[in-house]
Amino acid sequence: MAPMFGSTHRWVPPKAPRPDQPTSEPAKLSPFGGSQRWQPPKTSVPSKPTTIGGAQRWQPPKPSEPESPKSSPPAASQPEERKEKHVASLPSIPNAQEDAPPKLPKKLKKRKRNSDIQLDQEHDAAAATPKKHKTVLSKFEKVSRKAKEQPQQEPEDKPESKPEVVLRDLQPLPQPAPVPEPTFKPTFSVLPTWLAQPITVEASKRVPFDQLGVEAAFVKKLEKHGYTEALAVQAALLPMLQPGYKQHVGDICVSARTGSGKTLAYLLPIAEALKDRTSPVLSAIIVVPTRQLVDQALQVAEELCTGTKIKIGCAVGSVPFATEQKHLVKVRAQYDPRRAALLHEKARQQRETGFVENRGLIGDLMTLPADHVPRYDSGVDILICTPGRLVEHLESTTGFLLRAIRWLVIDEADQLLNQNFQGWSTVLMDALHGETPEDMMDTEERHRRDRQRSGRGPSLPSSFSRRITKVILSATMEKNLTKLGSLRLKRPKLVYVQDEQEQHLATADGDSFDLPSTLIEFAVPVGDGQKKPLYLLYLLLTEVFPSVNEDDYKEASDSEGDEDSSADISSDSSIDDSDSESEEKSTAGLSIAKHKNRVLIFTKSNESASRLSHLLSVLEPSFKDYLQTMTPSSTAKASKKLLRSFSSGSVKILVASDAASRGLDIPDITHVINYDVPPGITNYVHRVGRTARAGKPGVAWTLVMKSEAAWFWKQVARGDNIRRGDKKVTRVEWKERSVEYNRRRTYGAALAELQEAVAGVD
């Protein structure tokens, strides 16, 4: 038992608990003076008593270190839990006097630590926070605390740095590159298939005539005239027109440049098919635009039909109409009493009424014996004509019928369709595909008519009982479907002759023309055109006939001094010395006669051609015997004679208008001069096409004035409508001093003489 001091017991420190003893056991209180003193609760760490003056003094236990934030309970619930533990640790105090409340010992003041201050603040904050927000607030504080305690680790893969934002002023933002649109390739064509997809033939193609199925007799005729191989257009066209498996059952259109041999290509098959004909029947009609082309085609046809019974006729405006009627249609009497009675009764009724039809038929009926009727037979097998004359015969010539026509050839179709003389295409198609008048029918046609009326035969015109082949030719094929439709083509095919350097025929609406590959083109500026005849004369004497009076221009470019004085000296010497002048003329005449060159000069009108011929003969007298003029007013006989003279070489210089440029085939023309610029591209193509024909070389010159230069160089020389391959039009400039050297006075005198000739002198 513990010693006592007086009336009270002395405090004895409690024994240290054993390690295995739980700490939750309540602490015992020692009574002091009849009462037990408050004893703090036992802690997990045993407290050591402190001895003071031989007695042990009580020492409060050291507060345990605060747990880590991770293991500490929430701040809001920690004070409550401590309070509950403190109350539970208080022991039951024994007291003798049960009614008196026990006295508690005074609390020792101690210094609050930082952890306790923090706990108190958290407790106060938790008390001030409403209960409904405590749960949310506790979760937020817990997450915030964990985020602060966790060390910030840099990510292994750093995100790519974003591009800096460029601030721009009032400028348009950069736009993405536009997406290129695909090239438009139409699946349709404005042209029909036969025009859009022609049969192309290389211009360099050559095939012997015997390999094309031409008969031996015609091969020999061609060899006599120097034709051993067929040209490209002939090699393509002959198999399509001749009988055989390659024959085309339909119409044919041909587009080939000038001088390609189109005339022989269509005349040779016709001559072969009609060579065995015993009686003439009009079987072929060839329509050309000019009388010169009629003479040219007539000459080729006569050469081919020599030795056969084929009769060839022509119809042009220069021959009297009645003469042509007798030549084309033959009238003879045929015994037919029944039909004669009908015709006489019809003639009587027409006289009574005053409306007379078929005046030619009635007139011929009155001249025949009784019981006879007129019968009309054709006088030719092949007719070559112009469109205007053809319309006159169809409308006015009795018995001129097209019921036996097998070939219709239209040469230079573009010019004929553009001008359309007297509506010739409509009149010709109606006569070709229409029904024969009843009074002109033969026995076969009457029998067919009777079968149709009785219902035993088809009601078709006579043109369906035979096959008509239409051949349309041109160097500049017309693509106007309206104009081509007027020809009523059936199953047409287009044959296109192209050079090796050319591309395929364009399907665009624009027309394109081809020039011979052997053609060389030049252009000469002539200023305002006042001295154009002198430029022409200089061109003839230096380029076409260079050995004629070339001494006159030899020193022109090197001469210096006064030009007028030199001209005066030359003129005075020529006047004084007449013998030397006559000797020079004879020498010049001999020199030009020996030349093989021939030149064709084109003017804008027939009047210009006549005046230019007169002016050249005055400026250069040596040209007078070798210079001729071709005009439409010339008779057919005169034109034919002139063409033969020019072809043979007795005429060296031929001046003509555009009428001679269409299809004129004169061999060995070496030069073509456009004295006047042509009015259109088509005219230029046909003019220069008179040379460089059939693969032979040729030269074309054009005199261009200032007012015509822009159009000529833009459209003709550099335009896309004319294809020349790799060649170009060469510009040649001559000094005016060289051109008019020693010609001033002569030129003035020639102009005065021309003015007198035009105005007329009494």
DRENZA-914056 format. One line per field, with one value per residue (C-alpha): residue in one letter; x, y, z. Coordinates in steps of 0.001 Angstrom, whole numbers, padded with zeros to 6 digits. Layout:
residuo = a  ...
xx = X  ...
yy = Y  ...
zz = Z  ...
# end
This chain:
residuo = m  a  p  m  f  g  s  t  h  r  w  v  p  p  k  a  p  r  p  d  q  p  t  s  e  p  a  k  l  s  p  f  g  g  s  q  r  w  q  p  p  k  t  s  v  p  s  k  p  t  t  i  g  g  a  q  r  w  q  p  p  k  p  s  e  p  e  s  p  k  s  s  p  p  a  a  s  q  p  e  e  r  k  e  k  h  v  a  s  l  p  s  i  p  n  a  q  e  d  a  p  p  k  l  p  k  k  l  k  k  r  k  r  n  s  d  i  q  l  d  q  e  h  d  a  a  a  a  t  p  k  k  h  k  t  v  l  s  k  f  e  k  v  s  r  k  a  k  e  q  p  q  q  e  p  e  d  k  p  e  s  k  p  e  v  v  l  r  d  l  q  p  l  p  q  p  a  p  v  p  e  p  t  f  k  p  t  f  s  v  l  p  t  w  l  a  q  p  i  t  v  e  a  s  k  r  v  p  f  d  q  l  g  v  e  a  a  f  v  k  k  l  e  k  h  g  y  t  e  a  l  a  v  q  a  a  l  l  p  m  l  q  p  g  y  k  q  h  v  g  d  i  c  v  s  a  r  t  g  s  g  k  t  l  a  y  l  l  p  i  a  e  a  l  k  d  r  t  s  p  v  l  s  a  i  i  v  v  p  t  r  q  l  v  d  q  a  l  q  v  a  e  e  l  c  t  g  t  k  i  k  i  g  c  a  v  g  s  v  p  f  a  t  e  q  k  h  l  v  k  v  r  a  q  y  d  p  r  r  a  a  l  l  h  e  k  a  r  q  q  r  e  t  g  f  v  e  n  r  g  l  i  g  d  l  m  t  l  p  a  d  h  v  p  r  y  d  s  g  v  d  i  l  i  c  t  p  g  r  l  v  e  h  l  e  s  t  t  g  f  l  l  r  a  i  r  w  l  v  i  d  e  a  d  q  l  l  n  q  n  f  q  g  w  s  t  v  l  m  d  a  l  h  g  e  t  p  e  d  m  m  d  t  e  e  r  h  r  r  d  r  q  r  s  g  r  g  p  s  l  p  s  s  f  s  r  r  i  t  k  v  i  l  s  a  t  m  e  k  n  l  t  k  l  g  s  l  r  l  k  r  p  k  l  v  y  v  q  d  e  q  e  q  h  l  a  t  a  d  g  d  s  f  d  l  p  s  t  l  i  e  f  a  v  p  v  g  d  g  q  k  k  p  l  y  l  l  y  l  l  l  t  e  v  f  p  s  v  n  e  d  d  y  k  e  a  s  d  s  e  g  d  e  d  s  s  a  d  i  s  s  d  s  s  i  d  d  s  d  s  e  s  e  e  k  s  t  a  g  l  s  i  a  k  h  k  n  r  v  l  i  f  t  k  s  n  e  s  a  s  r  l  s  h  l  l  s  v  l  e  p  s  f  k  d  y  l  q  t  m  t  p  s  s  t  a  k  a  s  k  k  l  l  r  s  f  s  s  g  s  v  k  i  l  v  a  s  d  a  a  s  r  g  l  d  i  p  d  i  t  h  v  i  n  y  d  v  p  p  g  i  t  n  y  v  h  r  v  g  r  t  a  r  a  g  k  p  g  v  a  w  t  l  v  m  k  s  e  a  a  w  f  w  k  q  v  a  r  g  d  n  i  r  r  g  d  k  k  v  t  r  v  e  w  k  e  r  s  v  e  y  n  r  r  r  t  y  g  a  a  l  a  e  l  q  e  a  v  a  g  v  d
xx = 000000  001264  002405  000047  000821  -001506  -004987  -004230  -002538  000555  000295  001932  002694  001078  002946  004064  001895  003217  003765  001005  -001444  -003912  -003695  -007405  -007547  -008673  -006135  -006548  -006843  -005074  -007018  -005572  -007105  -010021  -010312  -008539  -006539  -007115  -004649  -004031  -004676  -001959  -000232  001439  004806  005274  006042  008976  008441  010604  012004  011905  013233  013073  009631  008473  006800  004202  005241  002735  003415  004889  002373  002727  004034  001297  000761  001476  -001180  -001831  -002868  -004575  -008348  -010264  -009866  -013509  -013849  -010517  -011521  -014706  -012798  -010225  -012974  -014683  -011456  -010737  -014117  -013845  -010461  -011740  -012021  -014774  -013800  -014579  -015983  -017007  -019573  -021783  -023784  -020812  -019456  -015866  -013336  -011159  -007579  -006603  -005424  -001851  -001304  000848  002035  000048  001957  001496  -000272  -002786  -003404  -004026  -006401  -008329  -008638  -009876  -012332  -013670  -013955  -015757  -018158  -018917  -019512  -023017  -023349  -024680  -021439  -019055  -018820  -018088  -015651  -013784  -013359  -012128  -009604  -008380  -007776  -006082  -003767  -002754  -002041  000269  002148  002727  005952  005459  006964  007705  006120  008459  006932  006637  003718  004660  004856  001917  002727  002746  -000369  000484  -001511  -002419  -003725  -006580  -005268  -006961  -006263  -004208  -006419  -005667  -004430  -007332  -008052  -007505  -010624  -010361  -010148  -013540  -013775  -017143  -018719  -020681  -019865  -021613  -020709  -022064  -019858  -018839  -017524  -016001  -014224  -013015  -010931  -007452  -004838  -001211  -000347  002917  001176  001912  000461  000941  -002223  -002107  -002312  -005521  -007435  -007172  -007525  -004395  -005657  -006091  -002759  -001006  -002801  -001704  001887  001962  001089  003701  001444  002842  001716  -001528  -001426  -002900  -006413  -006502  -005319  -008121  -010934  -010481  -011246  -014340  -015770  -014781  -016860  -015519  -015578  -014006  -016696  -018623  -022384  -023160  -021891  -018282  -016867  -013205  -011112  -007699  -005502  -005172  -003035  -003605  -005135  -008848  -009979  -008384  -009605  -013294  -013002  -011037  -013708  -016462  -014544  -013878  -017559  -018830  -016158  -018391  -021410  -022789  -025541  -025183  -027132  -026558  -024945  -022644  -022870  -019841  -020567  -017720  -017895  -016073  -015650  -011910  -012503  -014952  -012220  -009708  -011973  -013023  -009406  -008682  -011875  -011117  -007638  -009018  -011890  -009783  -010416  -013826  -017379  -017961  -019330  -018474  -020373  -020098  -022546  -021182  -022575  -020257  -021906  -025344  -028098  -029798  -026524  -026074  -029671  -029125  -025870  -027275  -030697  -031487  -035124  -036428  -039902  -041407  -044542  -047210  -050773  -052536  -050144  -050040  -053840  -053691  -051007  -052924  -056109  -054169  -052624  -056097  -057427  -054455  -054967  -058635  -057958  -054885  -052759  -050076  -047723  -044668  -044382  -041338  -043156  -046191  -043958  -042017  -045261  -046507  -043387  -043594  -045576  -049026  -049280  -045737  -044589  -041276  -038660  -035791  -032392  -029284  -026455  -023698  -022668  -020756  -021794  -019384  -021148  -021468  -024405  -026180  -026190  -027328  -030389  -031282  -031227  -033286  -035969  -035972  -034559  -037256  -036166  -033194  -033869  -031769  -033510  -030362  -027824  -025413  -022727  -023046  -019713  -019562  -016051  -015079  -018224  -017512  -017660  -020752  -022625  -021714  -022867  -025714  -026293  -030047  -030749  -029051  -028765  -032521  -033406  -030830  -031914  -035594  -034828  -032517  -034772  -038165  -040573  -040272  -043115  -045818  -045414  -041657  -041839  -040395  -041845  -040188  -041379  -044936  -045000  -043792  -046436  -049212  -048121  -048149  -051630  -052971  -051377  -049057  -045841  -044206  -044976  -041360  -039844  -037679  -034525  -034860  -034629  -031044  -028039  -026736  -023238  -022503  -018869  -018319  -014785  -013084  -009735  -011590  -014400  -017553  -018721  -022027  -024575  -027363  -025536  -024407  -027952  -029205  -027302  -029338  -026360  -026953  -024537  -021720  -018030  -015350  -011868  -009297  -005772  -003267  000484  002656  003291  -000371  -002662  -006008  -008875  -010218  -013838  -014286  -016604  -013734  -012358  -008658  -006798  -003632  -000947  001400  004530  006703  005383  007590  005854  007179  005597  006894  005787  005012  004120  000975  000852  001536  004628  003292  003768  007466  007732  006062  008450  011448  010146  009744  013205  015129  013292  011183  013315  016632  018661  016383  017887  019506  022226  019636  019437  022955  024421  021208  022000  025613  025040  025321  024518  021547  018932  017263  020486  021151  017617  018046  021325  019884  016801  018792  021137  018218  016591  019738  020951  018012  020119  021402  017841  016572  019517  018719  015054  015976  018409  015785  013230  015574  016455  012835  011963  014635  013291  011389  009691  006031  004216  000526  -000365  -003674  -005566  -008756  -010894  -010967  -010395  -007295  -005963  -006382  -004752  -001842  -001120  -001044  001209  003721  004005  004858  007324  009136  008586  010333  007322  004775  004976  004912  002203  -001533  -004676  -007446  -010921  -014379  -015479  -013240  -014957  -014564  -012456  -010165  -009815  -008968  -006366  -004842  -004558  -002858  -000378  000380  000769  003128  005299  004718  003079  005281  003208  -000535  -002549  -005942  -008590  -009889  -012002  -008874  -007786  -010428  -009225  -007100  -004669  -001758  001370  004766  003656  006728  005574  002318  002171  -000683  -000563  -003667  -004081  -006913  -010172  -010240  -008241  -009984  -009091  -005457  -005339  -006765  -004494  -001207  -002432  -001924  001776  003593  001148  001604  004714  006568  008206  006626  006989  004240  004760  002337  002608  001225  000293  000300  -003494  -003531  -000516  -002333  -004939  -002515  000080  -002474  -004925  -003028  000635  000288  -003311  -004397  -006671  -003786  -001448  002052  003895  007220  007325  006479  005830  009168  009161  011322  011972  013390  014655  012538  015677  016557  013031  012600  016198  016293  012476  011057  010498  009420  006878  005438  005105  003436  000857  000051  -000391  -002610  -004792  -005246  -006135  -008752  -010279  -010065  -008548  -010404
yy = 000000  003411  005643  008252  011918  013022  012440  011920  009265  009995  009703  006654  006568  003783  000890  000812  -001446  -004453  -004431  -006918  -004920  -002871  000881  001346  000427  003453  005098  004843  007927  008192  009821  012997  013877  011625  011929  010505  012803  012799  010627  011091  008177  005758  006019  003443  004735  004101  007176  007190  008603  011504  011496  014844  014950  011295  011072  010425  013353  012796  013671  013810  011535  012941  013429  011043  012376  013164  010562  011177  012983  009828  007893  010747  010790  013670  017007  017376  014121  014197  016492  014520  011269  012647  013868  010530  008719  011161  010589  006845  006820  008481  005850  005597  007721  006082  008571  007993  010622  009649  012856  015160  015449  014536  017308  017217  018238  021466  021200  021967  024698  023660  025233  024345  022960  023804  020558  021243  024753  023339  020761  023430  025562  022645  021830  025371  025358  022027  023338  026401  024339  022952  019236  018853  020272  018432  015357  017327  019610  016716  015005  018249  018826  015257  015446  018857  017563  014541  016724  018961  016042  014112  015169  016655  014318  015531  013307  011196  012242  015965  017160  018848  022569  024285  026669  030253  032120  034774  037890  039518  042896  043610  041301  038397  035088  032651  030308  026723  026022  025608  022094  021834  020903  017890  018529  018482  015707  015770  012470  013957  015685  018459  016736  013421  010378  010392  013957  013561  010277  010505  008009  009537  008892  010000  012449  010641  007374  006073  002914  001650  001804  -001862  -002800  -000792  -002883  -000405  -002089  -002511  -000267  002668  001949  002342  005632  006946  005877  007789  010968  010267  008830  005527  005680  006782  009653  009435  010618  008344  005328  005910  006800  004279  001127  002833  003612  000472  -002724  -005113  -005906  -002505  -000581  001821  001590  005225  008744  009918  013281  014050  016704  017072  020053  021544  019670  016268  014608  014710  015113  011881  010100  010388  010366  007114  004850  006456  005896  002261  001613  003219  002016  -000696  001577  001325  003945  007181  007480  010346  008491  011021  014746  016718  020177  022699  026441  028044  027599  027189  024144  022815  023002  021386  018464  018081  017765  015012  013139  013224  011828  008950  008104  008067  004780  004194  005054  007301  010690  013700  016995  020307  023070  026554  030043  031097  028703  029454  027694  026205  024718  022946  021665  019958  018488  017156  015848  013950  013834  011001  009736  006634  004883  004757  005507  005284  007625  009941  010280  011120  013748  015395  015534  017095  019651  020577  021126  023296  025490  025936  026842  028912  027146  025352  022976  021264  023649  021791  018480  019936  021690  018529  016556  018824  018253  014433  012151  010898  008275  009076  010549  012199  010172  011908  010293  011625  012738  012361  009891  012356  015989  018553  021823  024860  025010  027958  026350  023038  024693  026279  022901  021231  023909  024672  021740  019269  015668  016525  013932  012474  009111  007129  009033  006798  009325  012907  014685  018138  019596  022632  022047  024730  027533  026100  025658  029135  030922  028550  029822  030065  027545  024893  022295  022211  022091  019372  017190  017460  016432  013632  012070  013098  011316  011593  013582  011317  012513  011758  008278  005365  001859  000695  003715  003388  -000274  000607  003362  000966  -001581  001096  002270  -001296  -001982  -004701  -002756  -000444  003249  004391  006875  005645  006892  004074  001437  002506  003377  006939  007642  011248  012350  015692  017122  020223  021434  023162  020797  022559  021474  023312  020553  022717  023154  019541  018461  020158  017496  014675  012434  008762  006726  009254  008698  011385  010758  013168  013435  014716  015218  013159  016159  016999  015841  014223  016279  018572  018103  021721  023959  026080  025188  024404  024287  022503  023806  021610  020660  021690  025269  028202  031483  035067  038431  041834  045135  047770  050778  052624  050772  053717  051997  048452  047873  048693  046147  043582  044340  044124  040756  039403  040524  039438  036350  034813  035627  036664  036672  039234  042752  041889  044470  047217  046316  044961  048162  049632  048755  049957  053132  056479  060020  061632  059142  061622  062342  058648  058211  061156  059808  056364  057738  060108  057375  055090  057803  058736  055255  053489  050727  049611  049636  047340  045028  044857  044049  041182  039844  040112  038352  035468  035200  035022  032523  030166  030323  027319  029347  030315  032739  033248  036739  037261  040523  041476  042069  041592  045335  045270  042292  044087  047306  045494  043570  046823  048498  045616  045495  049240  049069  046027  045640  042260  040820  041824  038675  036366  038080  037232  037999  035561  036990  035384  037410  035330  032736  029059  028581  031487  030299  026788  028086  030326  027499  025297  028051  028594  024866  024471  027392  029782  032128  032797  035354  034958  037664  036553  037253  034855  033134  031292  030219  027555  024127  025406  022568  023783  021688  023157  026578  027604  030936  032475  036200  037801  041308  042102  040498  037926  038849  035695  032750  030335  032507  032572  028777  028297  030935  029585  026057  026599  025866  023068  020524  016747  016927  019465  022565  026009  029565  032022  035795  038326  042123  043586  047239  048929  048863  045092  044077  043551  041206  039323  038598  037746  035646  034301  034146  033261  032140  028693  028095  027374  024473  024637  022132  023570  026284  029974  032951  034748  038555  040154  043895  045765  049319  051698  053101  049680  049045  052269  052505  053625  053333  056669  058306  055037  054489  057987  057576  054175  055600  058431  056003  053780  056734  057670  054088  053889  057330  057136  059749  061244
zz = 000000  -000883  001960  003025  003907  006736  005702  002074  000028  -001973  -005794  -007138  -010856  -012653  -013872  -017386  -019411  -021051  -024726  -025259  -023161  -025197  -025009  -024839  -021160  -019132  -016893  -013096  -010910  -007512  -004754  -003221  000089  -000099  -003797  -006749  -009004  -012817  -014647  -018321  -020560  -021340  -024624  -026762  -025592  -021871  -019921  -017536  -014085  -013058  -009505  -007715  -004135  -003638  -005106  -008598  -010375  -013076  -016600  -019361  -022281  -025429  -028106  -030936  -034255  -036726  -039286  -042919  -044920  -046816  -043649  -041755  -041668  -043186  -041452  -040772  -038786  -036912  -033964  -033379  -033277  -030840  -028587  -028588  -027769  -024956  -023372  -023709  -022044  -018897  -016047  -013583  -010518  -007197  -004724  -001193  -001432  -004292  -004270  -004671  -008207  -008585  -008924  -011951  -011860  -013578  -017116  -017831  -020288  -023193  -026357  -029424  -032303  -035957  -036638  -033886  -035195  -038629  -037236  -035339  -038472  -040436  -037720  -037689  -041472  -041376  -038745  -040872  -044036  -044464  -044271  -047787  -049163  -046906  -049069  -052201  -050435  -048864  -052219  -053782  -050980  -051203  -054932  -054626  -051917  -053960  -056989  -054944  -053343  -056618  -058360  -061811  -064409  -067891  -070540  -072523  -075882  -075960  -078056  -081265  -081004  -082596  -085424  -084470  -085378  -087925  -087477  -090709  -091596  -093978  -096634  -098393  -096826  -098872  -100869  -101839  -105318  -107760  -108847  -112616  -114495  -116769  -120491  -122097  -124625  -126327  -127117  -129980  -133269  -135137  -138395  -139631  -139433  -143078  -142731  -139269  -140106  -143727  -145678  -145541  -148228  -148108  -150881  -151588  -152467  -155985  -157564  -161143  -163240  -164149  -160456  -160064  -162618  -165478  -168873  -170967  -173783  -171428  -169714  -173067  -173724  -170363  -170939  -174214  -172328  -169636  -166924  -165632  -161994  -160453  -157970  -154490  -155366  -158424  -156433  -153918  -156311  -159134  -157058  -155588  -159055  -160944  -160738  -158117  -154427  -153583  -155420  -153217  -153617  -152922  -153481  -153077  -151992  -152651  -150923  -152573  -153245  -156703  -159200  -157582  -160681  -159834  -163466  -164620  -161467  -162421  -166244  -166487  -164837  -166926  -170168  -169251  -168524  -171764  -174197  -175662  -176172  -179744  -179624  -177694  -174459  -172051  -169138  -167456  -166727  -165560  -164123  -163768  -162937  -165903  -169652  -169226  -167065  -169655  -172302  -169967  -169031  -172652  -173733  -171161  -172067  -175786  -175209  -173133  -175508  -178645  -180494  -178881  -179969  -176936  -177943  -175809  -175867  -174089  -173207  -172536  -172906  -175728  -178241  -179808  -177914  -180992  -182152  -178832  -178906  -182276  -181018  -177751  -178870  -182096  -183337  -185536  -186559  -184976  -186298  -183592  -184898  -181517  -179736  -182754  -182611  -178902  -179437  -182287  -180165  -177279  -179621  -180959  -177426  -176497  -179568  -178677  -175062  -175789  -173163  -175111  -173324  -174758  -177669  -178901  -178956  -180773  -183275  -184047  -184371  -187120  -189217  -189159  -191482  -190523  -187806  -186633  -183342  -182538  -180709  -178965  -178609  -176991  -179226  -176601  -173924  -171728  -171301  -169859  -169071  -166874  -164419  -166044  -169480  -168029  -166461  -169813  -171581  -168842  -169087  -172830  -174797  -175807  -175315  -173068  -170405  -167567  -167311  -168226  -166118  -164195  -163124  -161979  -161394  -159786  -159928  -157829  -155810  -153206  -155766  -157460  -154174  -152936  -156095  -157066  -160585  -161259  -158513  -160615  -157840  -157189  -160896  -161569  -158627  -159596  -163170  -162027  -159395  -160766  -163067  -166857  -168479  -169873  -173454  -173347  -171857  -173719  -173859  -170632  -168676  -169957  -168983  -165476  -165243  -166281  -163664  -160965  -161926  -161908  -158539  -159793  -159297  -156722  -156945  -157270  -159715  -162532  -160798  -158222  -160938  -161726  -159579  -159833  -158536  -157574  -157359  -155604  -155882  -154535  -153278  -150413  -149545  -148330  -144851  -144882  -144430  -145840  -149131  -149293  -148488  -151657  -153663  -152053  -151377  -150693  -148532  -149008  -148292  -148002  -149422  -148036  -149481  -146931  -146746  -144423  -142162  -141834  -139114  -139702  -141008  -138353  -137359  -136413  -138364  -139729  -143184  -143612  -146911  -147995  -150317  -152357  -150462  -153448  -153490  -152407  -151491  -151461  -150646  -151806  -150159  -152827  -150657  -151734  -155090  -157410  -158802  -158666  -162460  -162046  -159215  -161466  -164304  -161955  -160716  -164258  -165384  -162263  -160996  -163767  -166837  -165281  -168536  -170260  -170022  -166724  -167442  -166922  -163209  -162648  -161253  -159827  -156232  -156448  -158444  -156669  -157663  -159205  -160358  -162678  -164547  -165052  -166353  -168719  -170040  -170635  -172361  -174549  -175620  -176459  -178575  -180429  -181163  -182807  -184331  -180932  -179580  -182342  -181746  -178007  -178748  -181010  -178444  -175694  -177839  -178487  -174793  -173591  -176318  -175009  -171481  -170170  -167448  -167792  -165522  -164784  -163481  -161639  -161371  -159545  -162678  -166425  -166989  -164812  -166773  -170109  -168873  -167257  -170478  -172471  -169877  -169776  -173564  -173590  -170673  -172096  -175874  -175842  -173952  -176588  -178735  -175687  -173650  -173806  -171794  -170804  -170129  -169884  -172903  -175165  -177292  -176551  -179663  -178752  -175167  -176275  -178718  -176041  -173522  -176066  -176910  -173258  -172664  -175623  -174520  -177404  -174867  -171810  -169871  -169356  -167555  -166252  -163639  -160967  -163619  -164764  -161299  -160751  -161809  -164707  -165370  -167485  -167068  -166262  -164965  -163004  -161513  -160311  -159499  -157560  -158984  -156904  -153479  -153688  -151933  -149797  -148549  -150903  -153899  -152809  -152514  -155999  -157535  -156220  -156907  -160638  -160088  -158227  -159629  -159632  -157453  -159605  -158063  -158298  -157008  -155999  -155621  -154130  -154406  -151164  -150594  -147188  -146928  -147606  -145513  -142190  -143629  -145851  -143150  -140474  -142477  -145480  -144495  -140802  -140440  -139311  -142308  -144693  -143938  -145436  -143282  -142125  -144805  -144449  -146701  -147216  -147126  -149854  -149821  -152793  -152758  -154772  -156380  -157756  -159011  -160954  -162144  -165822  -166023  -164905  -168296  -169882  -167120  -167515  -171268  -170834  -168405  -170797  -173667  -171560  -170595  -174234  -175131  -172364  -172940  -176730  -179073  -182102
# end
